[in-house]
Protein backbone atom coordinates (compact mmCIF):
# COMPACT_ATOMS: atom_id res chain seq x y z
CA UNK A 1 0.00 0.00 0.00
CA UNK A 2 1.36 3.39 -0.99
CA UNK A 3 1.40 6.11 1.64
CA UNK A 4 1.39 9.80 0.78
CA UNK A 5 4.13 12.05 2.05
CA UNK A 6 2.71 13.59 5.28
CA UNK A 7 4.03 16.99 4.26
CA UNK A 8 1.86 16.97 1.15
CA UNK A 9 -1.38 15.50 2.48
CA UNK A 10 -4.17 17.88 1.57
CA UNK A 11 -1.91 19.97 -0.67
CA UNK A 12 -3.31 20.81 -4.14
CA UNK A 13 -1.63 19.01 -7.03
CA UNK A 14 -0.40 22.31 -8.52
CA UNK A 15 2.08 22.75 -5.70
CA UNK A 16 2.59 19.22 -4.36
CA UNK A 17 6.04 18.93 -5.91
CA UNK A 18 7.11 22.38 -4.67
CA UNK A 19 5.95 21.65 -1.13
CA UNK A 20 7.62 18.28 -1.14
CA UNK A 21 10.97 19.28 -2.61
CA UNK A 22 11.13 23.06 -2.46
CA UNK A 23 12.81 25.38 -2.70
CA UNK A 24 11.07 27.41 -0.01
CA UNK A 25 10.49 30.52 -2.12
CA UNK A 26 8.94 28.52 -4.97
CA UNK A 27 6.52 26.74 -2.65
CA UNK A 28 5.57 30.01 -0.99
CA UNK A 29 5.15 31.82 -4.30
CA UNK A 30 2.90 29.11 -5.75
CA UNK A 31 0.82 28.97 -2.57
CA UNK A 32 0.33 32.73 -2.61
CA UNK A 33 -0.68 32.66 -6.28
CA UNK A 34 -3.16 29.83 -5.70
CA UNK A 35 -4.68 31.58 -2.69
CA UNK A 36 -5.27 34.68 -4.83
CA UNK A 37 -4.40 37.19 -2.11
CA UNK A 38 -2.14 40.22 -2.40
CA UNK A 39 0.75 40.46 0.03
CA UNK A 40 -1.00 43.31 1.81
CA UNK A 41 -4.08 41.09 2.38
CA UNK A 42 -1.91 38.19 3.55
CA UNK A 43 -0.21 40.58 5.95
CA UNK A 44 -3.63 41.64 7.25
CA UNK A 45 -4.61 37.99 7.81
CA UNK A 46 -1.36 37.45 9.71
CA UNK A 47 -2.01 40.54 11.82
CA UNK A 48 -5.46 39.17 12.72
CA UNK A 49 -3.62 36.13 14.10
CA UNK A 50 -1.35 38.37 16.16
CA UNK A 51 1.64 37.97 13.84
CA UNK A 52 3.41 41.08 12.51
CA UNK A 53 5.66 41.08 9.45
CA UNK A 54 6.62 43.68 6.89
CA UNK A 55 5.16 43.35 3.39
CA UNK A 56 8.67 43.83 1.99
CA UNK A 57 9.87 40.82 4.02
CA UNK A 58 7.14 38.63 2.52
CA UNK A 59 8.14 39.83 -0.94
CA UNK A 60 11.82 39.03 -0.30
CA UNK A 61 10.91 35.51 0.90
CA UNK A 62 8.62 34.90 -2.07
CA UNK A 63 11.31 35.95 -4.56
CA UNK A 64 14.09 34.01 -2.84
CA UNK A 65 16.07 37.15 -2.02
CA UNK A 66 16.07 36.28 1.69
CA UNK A 67 15.05 33.34 3.86
CA UNK A 68 13.46 33.17 7.32
CA UNK A 69 16.32 32.67 9.72
CA UNK A 70 15.20 33.62 13.24
CA UNK A 71 12.82 31.99 15.76
CA UNK A 72 10.39 34.87 15.19
CA UNK A 73 10.53 34.24 11.45
CA UNK A 74 9.55 30.60 11.98
CA UNK A 75 6.46 31.76 13.87
CA UNK A 76 5.57 33.93 10.87
CA UNK A 77 6.05 30.99 8.47
CA UNK A 78 3.80 28.75 10.56
CA UNK A 79 1.11 31.41 10.54
CA UNK A 80 1.59 31.74 6.76
CA UNK A 81 0.91 28.02 6.38
CA UNK A 82 -2.46 28.47 8.10
CA UNK A 83 -3.38 31.55 6.04
CA UNK A 84 -2.42 29.83 2.77
CA UNK A 85 -4.21 26.58 3.64
CA UNK A 86 -1.06 24.46 3.82
CA UNK A 87 -0.39 21.56 6.21
CA UNK A 88 1.46 22.42 9.41
CA UNK A 89 5.24 22.71 8.99
CA UNK A 90 5.07 22.09 5.23
CA UNK A 91 6.95 25.36 4.58
CA UNK A 92 9.06 25.21 7.72
CA UNK A 93 10.73 21.97 6.64
CA UNK A 94 11.81 23.63 3.39
CA UNK A 95 13.76 26.39 5.09
CA UNK A 96 16.64 24.30 6.34
CA UNK A 97 19.76 25.75 7.95
CA UNK A 98 20.64 29.20 6.67
CA UNK A 99 24.09 30.70 6.66
CA UNK A 100 24.19 34.39 7.31
CA UNK A 101 26.20 36.31 4.79
CA UNK A 102 28.96 38.36 6.45
CA UNK A 103 27.39 41.43 4.85
CA UNK A 104 23.75 40.81 5.82
CA UNK A 105 23.61 43.49 8.49
CA UNK A 106 26.17 45.86 7.11
CA UNK A 107 25.27 49.37 6.09
CA UNK A 108 25.69 50.28 2.41
CA UNK A 109 29.20 51.55 1.92
CA UNK A 110 30.01 55.09 0.86
CA UNK A 111 31.15 53.85 -2.60
CA UNK A 112 27.68 52.33 -3.11
CA UNK A 113 25.99 55.60 -2.25
CA UNK A 114 28.32 57.49 -4.57
CA UNK A 115 26.72 55.80 -7.60
CA UNK A 116 23.60 57.96 -7.29
CA UNK A 117 24.67 60.84 -5.05
CA UNK A 118 28.27 61.37 -6.09
CA UNK A 119 28.42 65.12 -5.58
CA UNK A 120 26.46 65.07 -2.31
CA UNK A 121 28.59 62.25 -0.94
CA UNK A 122 31.70 64.29 -1.63
CA UNK A 123 30.25 66.86 0.78
CA UNK A 124 30.01 64.11 3.36
CA UNK A 125 33.77 63.72 3.11
CA UNK A 126 34.14 67.30 4.29
CA UNK A 127 32.30 66.45 7.51
CA UNK A 128 33.94 63.07 8.03
CA UNK A 129 35.99 64.24 10.98
CA UNK A 130 33.03 65.86 12.75
CA UNK A 131 31.46 64.40 15.91
CA UNK A 132 28.19 63.84 14.08
CA UNK A 133 29.74 61.98 11.16
CA UNK A 134 31.57 59.64 13.51
CA UNK A 135 28.36 59.21 15.49
CA UNK A 136 26.34 57.84 12.55
CA UNK A 137 28.31 54.60 12.56
CA UNK A 138 27.62 54.25 16.26
CA UNK A 139 23.84 54.62 15.93
CA UNK A 140 20.93 52.49 14.79
CA UNK A 141 17.93 54.39 13.44
CA UNK A 142 14.93 52.86 15.22
CA UNK A 143 11.96 54.99 14.14
CA UNK A 144 11.46 57.93 11.77
CA UNK A 145 8.44 60.16 11.16
CA UNK A 146 8.62 62.45 8.11
CA UNK A 147 5.88 65.04 7.57
CA UNK A 148 5.90 66.93 4.25
CA UNK A 149 3.90 70.03 3.39
CA UNK A 150 3.15 70.49 -0.32
CA UNK A 151 2.28 73.69 -2.18
CA UNK A 152 -0.44 74.38 -4.74
CA UNK A 153 2.17 73.75 -7.46
CA UNK A 154 2.99 70.29 -6.12
CA UNK A 155 6.31 71.39 -4.62
CA UNK A 156 7.62 70.37 -1.21
CA UNK A 157 7.73 73.51 0.93
CA UNK A 158 8.66 71.93 4.26
CA UNK A 159 9.97 68.64 5.63
CA UNK A 160 9.84 67.96 9.36
CA UNK A 161 11.62 64.82 10.52
CA UNK A 162 11.53 63.23 13.97
CA UNK A 163 14.06 60.46 14.54
CA UNK A 164 14.62 57.94 17.31
CA UNK A 165 18.12 56.46 17.40
CA UNK A 166 19.83 53.93 19.66
CA UNK A 167 23.55 53.94 20.42
CA UNK A 168 25.42 50.81 19.31
CA UNK A 169 28.41 51.84 21.38
CA UNK A 170 29.28 54.66 23.78
CA UNK A 171 30.08 58.15 22.60
CA UNK A 172 27.64 58.88 19.76
CA UNK A 173 26.99 62.63 20.04
CA UNK A 174 25.40 63.63 16.75
CA UNK A 175 24.00 62.64 13.40
CA UNK A 176 24.78 63.68 9.82
CA UNK A 177 21.83 64.01 7.43
CA UNK A 178 22.15 63.71 3.65
CA UNK A 179 19.33 65.26 1.62
CA UNK A 180 18.94 64.90 -2.14
CA UNK A 181 16.18 66.84 -3.91
CA UNK A 182 14.54 66.92 -7.35
CA UNK A 183 16.74 68.12 -10.24
CA UNK A 184 16.27 71.85 -10.66
CA UNK A 185 15.80 72.61 -6.97
CA UNK A 186 17.89 75.53 -5.70
CA UNK A 187 19.55 74.20 -2.55
CA UNK A 188 20.89 77.64 -1.66
CA UNK A 189 17.30 78.59 -0.84
CA UNK A 190 16.84 75.59 1.47
CA UNK A 191 17.27 76.27 5.20
CA UNK A 192 17.76 73.84 8.07
CA UNK A 193 16.35 74.25 11.58
CA UNK A 194 17.12 72.02 14.56
CA UNK A 195 13.81 71.88 16.43
CA UNK A 196 14.21 69.36 19.25
CA UNK A 197 16.91 67.30 20.93
CA UNK A 198 19.78 68.69 18.83
CA UNK A 199 21.46 71.81 17.54
CA UNK A 200 22.53 72.52 13.98
CA UNK A 201 26.18 72.16 13.11
CA UNK A 202 27.85 72.71 9.75
CA UNK A 203 25.86 72.75 6.51
CA UNK A 204 27.30 71.93 3.08
CA UNK A 205 25.40 72.41 -0.19
CA UNK A 206 26.28 70.94 -3.57
CA UNK A 207 27.19 73.39 -6.29
CA UNK A 208 26.30 71.08 -9.20
CA UNK A 209 23.42 68.92 -7.91
CA UNK A 210 20.39 69.48 -5.65
CA UNK A 211 21.97 67.94 -2.57
CA UNK A 212 23.08 68.99 0.88
CA UNK A 213 24.65 67.50 4.01
CA UNK A 214 24.29 68.89 7.53
CA UNK A 215 25.22 68.05 11.11
CA UNK A 216 22.82 67.70 14.01
CA UNK A 217 24.73 67.70 17.29
CA UNK A 218 23.51 66.34 20.62
CA UNK A 219 24.38 67.96 23.93
CA UNK A 220 26.31 64.90 25.14
CA UNK A 221 27.56 61.50 24.13
CA UNK A 222 25.09 58.64 24.49
CA UNK A 223 25.67 55.51 26.54
CA UNK A 224 25.61 52.13 24.80
CA UNK A 225 21.99 51.05 24.27
CA UNK A 226 20.61 54.51 25.08
CA UNK A 227 17.89 55.94 22.84
CA UNK A 228 17.65 59.56 21.82
CA UNK A 229 14.89 61.50 20.02
CA UNK A 230 15.60 64.57 17.93
CA UNK A 231 13.85 66.57 15.22
CA UNK A 232 14.69 69.02 12.46
CA UNK A 233 12.93 70.94 9.70
CA UNK A 234 13.94 71.71 6.12
CA UNK A 235 12.26 74.67 4.40
CA UNK A 236 12.54 74.64 0.62
CA UNK A 237 11.87 78.07 -0.85
CA UNK A 238 12.82 77.17 -4.44
CA UNK A 239 11.95 73.52 -5.08
CA UNK A 240 10.34 72.04 -8.19
CA UNK A 241 7.27 69.83 -8.47
CA UNK A 242 7.90 66.53 -6.75
CA UNK A 243 7.51 63.12 -8.33
CA UNK A 244 8.32 61.22 -5.15
CA UNK A 245 9.74 61.32 -1.66
CA UNK A 246 11.93 58.41 -0.58
CA UNK A 247 14.01 57.68 2.50
CA UNK A 248 17.13 55.57 2.19
CA UNK A 249 17.17 52.88 4.89
CA UNK A 250 20.78 51.97 5.63
CA UNK A 251 20.13 49.41 8.40
CA UNK A 252 17.11 47.61 9.77
CA UNK A 253 14.46 50.05 10.99
CA UNK A 254 11.56 49.18 13.31
CA UNK A 255 9.09 51.73 11.95
CA UNK A 256 8.82 54.53 9.41
CA UNK A 257 5.83 56.84 8.93
CA UNK A 258 5.67 59.20 5.96
CA UNK A 259 2.85 61.77 5.76
CA UNK A 260 2.31 64.18 2.86
CA UNK A 261 -0.07 67.13 3.25
CA UNK A 262 -1.26 68.41 -0.12
CA UNK A 263 -2.95 71.62 -1.11
CA UNK A 264 -6.64 70.78 -1.59
CA UNK A 265 -6.43 72.09 -5.17
CA UNK A 266 -3.27 70.17 -6.06
CA UNK A 267 -3.68 66.48 -5.21
CA UNK A 268 -1.78 63.96 -7.40
CA UNK A 269 -3.76 61.66 -9.68
CA UNK A 270 -2.11 58.71 -7.90
CA UNK A 271 -0.05 58.18 -4.77
CA UNK A 272 1.82 54.86 -4.45
CA UNK A 273 3.57 53.43 -1.40
CA UNK A 274 6.79 51.78 -2.57
CA UNK A 275 9.74 49.82 -1.25
CA UNK A 276 12.80 49.20 -3.42
CA UNK A 277 16.01 47.34 -2.73
CA UNK A 278 17.89 49.96 -4.75
CA UNK A 279 16.74 53.08 -6.52
CA UNK A 280 17.24 51.68 -10.02
CA UNK A 281 15.18 48.51 -9.35
CA UNK A 282 11.43 47.97 -9.65
CA UNK A 283 9.50 48.13 -6.35
CA UNK A 284 9.15 44.99 -4.26
CA UNK A 285 6.14 46.70 -2.65
CA UNK A 286 3.74 48.87 -4.66
CA UNK A 287 0.49 49.80 -2.95
CA UNK A 288 -1.97 52.56 -3.90
CA UNK A 289 -2.69 55.21 -1.29
CA UNK A 290 -5.77 57.40 -1.03
CA UNK A 291 -5.65 60.91 0.45
CA UNK A 292 -8.02 61.29 3.37
CA UNK A 293 -9.67 64.29 5.01
CA UNK A 294 -7.37 67.28 4.99
CA UNK A 295 -5.81 66.13 1.71
CA UNK A 296 -3.24 64.07 3.61
CA UNK A 297 -1.81 60.72 2.56
CA UNK A 298 0.15 58.43 4.88
CA UNK A 299 2.42 55.45 4.30
CA UNK A 300 3.46 53.30 7.25
CA UNK A 301 6.32 50.81 7.04
CA UNK A 302 7.38 48.44 9.79
CA UNK A 303 10.38 46.15 10.14
CA UNK A 304 12.11 47.73 7.15
CA UNK A 305 15.23 46.14 5.75
CA UNK A 306 18.02 47.92 3.88
CA UNK A 307 16.57 49.68 0.83
CA UNK A 308 14.47 52.69 -0.16
CA UNK A 309 10.95 53.37 1.15
CA UNK A 310 8.58 56.18 0.30
CA UNK A 311 5.74 57.50 -1.86
CA UNK A 312 5.69 57.94 -5.64
CA UNK A 313 3.51 60.74 -7.01
CA UNK A 314 1.82 60.60 -10.41
CA UNK A 315 0.40 63.90 -11.64
CA UNK A 316 -2.14 64.33 -14.42
PyMOL commands that set and color helices and strands:
alter all, ss='L'
color gray80, all
select helices_A, chain A and resi 6-8+13-21+24-35+39-48+55-63+71-83+92-95+110-126+131-136+187-189
alter helices_A, ss='H'
color red, helices_A
select strands_A, chain A and resi 139-150+156-167+174-180+190-196+199-205+211-217+227-236+244-249+253-261+270-276+285-289+296-304+307-314
alter strands_A, ss='S'
color yellow, strands_A
deselect
rebuild
show_as cartoon
